Amino acid sequence: MAIILVLDEEADSCTLLKRVLQRMGHKVFAFGNSEAAVKWAAFNVPDLGIVNVRGRFIQGFPMFERLKEVNRDMKVMVITDAFSEQLSERLFADDFVIKPLDIDQLETKVRDLLGLQKARNPESRMKG
């Protein structure tokens, strides 16, 4: 089980991602606001951050740097309408999924990214 941070401006998308990831056995914390997500990540140790990038979030890509600053070991996956390798590097993303979202592909990429993480006890990393 991993601790996963989900960041998406749309509540329905957060709900869908949370359900899929919880069904995989992960503990998921969803946010619709990047400031709240970064603040939470600073006091907890998520294994993976999944960020749905669109309009405003692309303009504000320093948020990705802030997520990596508060937890250098956290992997970051981007979900977006359009993507390029250069944008991935610029956003410090470890992987990406292009919409429309393919749930099987998302699950596979999450498993692959988390496979790179050392086994840790998620309960010892939680502060509430």
TAWOWO-V841436 format. One record per residue. N is the residue number from 1. RES is the residue in one small letter. PHI is phi in whole degrees, -180 to 180 (none if undefined). Layout:
n=<N & N>
res=<RES & RES>
phi=<PHI & PHI>
//
This chain:
n=<1 & 2 & 3 & 4 & 5 & 6 & 7 & 8 & 9 & 10 & 11 & 12 & 13 & 14 & 15 & 16 & 17 & 18 & 19 & 20 & 21 & 22 & 23 & 24 & 25 & 26 & 27 & 28 & 29 & 30 & 31 & 32 & 33 & 34 & 35 & 36 & 37 & 38 & 39 & 40 & 41 & 42 & 43 & 44 & 45 & 46 & 47 & 48 & 49 & 50 & 51 & 52 & 53 & 54 & 55 & 56 & 57 & 58 & 59 & 60 & 61 & 62 & 63 & 64 & 65 & 66 & 67 & 68 & 69 & 70 & 71 & 72 & 73 & 74 & 75 & 76 & 77 & 78 & 79 & 80 & 81 & 82 & 83 & 84 & 85 & 86 & 87 & 88 & 89 & 90 & 91 & 92 & 93 & 94 & 95 & 96 & 97 & 98 & 99 & 100 & 101 & 102 & 103 & 104 & 105 & 106 & 107 & 108 & 109 & 110 & 111 & 112 & 113 & 114 & 115 & 116 & 117 & 118 & 119 & 120 & 121 & 122 & 123 & 124 & 125 & 126 & 127 & 128>
res=<m & a & i & i & l & v & l & d & e & e & a & d & s & c & t & l & l & k & r & v & l & q & r & m & g & h & k & v & f & a & f & g & n & s & e & a & a & v & k & w & a & a & f & n & v & p & d & l & g & i & v & n & v & r & g & r & f & i & q & g & f & p & m & f & e & r & l & k & e & v & n & r & d & m & k & v & m & v & i & t & d & a & f & s & e & q & l & s & e & r & l & f & a & d & d & f & v & i & k & p & l & d & i & d & q & l & e & t & k & v & r & d & l & l & g & l & q & k & a & r & n & p & e & s & r & m & k & g>
phi=<none & -121 & -100 & -124 & -97 & -116 & -127 & -153 & -67 & -97 & -60 & -63 & -67 & -59 & -62 & -62 & -61 & -61 & -62 & -61 & -71 & -66 & -62 & -79 & 100 & -95 & -93 & -121 & -123 & -106 & -134 & -104 & -135 & -66 & -62 & -64 & -65 & -66 & -61 & -63 & -64 & -70 & -111 & -133 & -127 & -70 & -82 & -146 & -114 & -114 & -122 & -86 & -95 & -153 & 5 & -62 & -69 & -65 & -61 & -103 & -62 & -58 & -58 & -65 & -61 & -66 & -61 & -69 & -66 & -78 & -155 & -64 & -84 & -69 & -82 & -128 & -114 & -108 & -113 & -153 & -75 & -139 & -150 & -140 & -59 & -63 & -65 & -58 & -65 & -65 & -91 & 62 & -82 & -89 & -164 & -151 & -133 & -96 & -78 & -69 & -67 & -101 & -60 & -61 & -64 & -59 & -60 & -63 & -68 & -63 & -59 & -63 & -65 & -72 & -65 & -82 & -85 & -72 & -66 & -137 & -86 & -60 & -65 & -76 & -104 & -96 & -121 & 118>
//
